[in-house]
């Protein structure tokens, strides 16, 4: 199992992010728009979402997961 650190987007930034036009490619994030909230042990990023989805700590639009190695996991669609 891996540990995933959750960076929560601050609410003021979340509203701007939510309604901004979609972009193609990489989007830059600003550390000032985020706060570290908790760390979750799970096998995959999807497992983190499944574990938290019905809890008060569920992942929201704009939140970021960071793996133990400091990498942002890629989600293949």
Helices and strands as residue ranges (DSSP letters): E 2-9, H 11-19, G 31-33, E 34-42, H 45-52, E 64-66
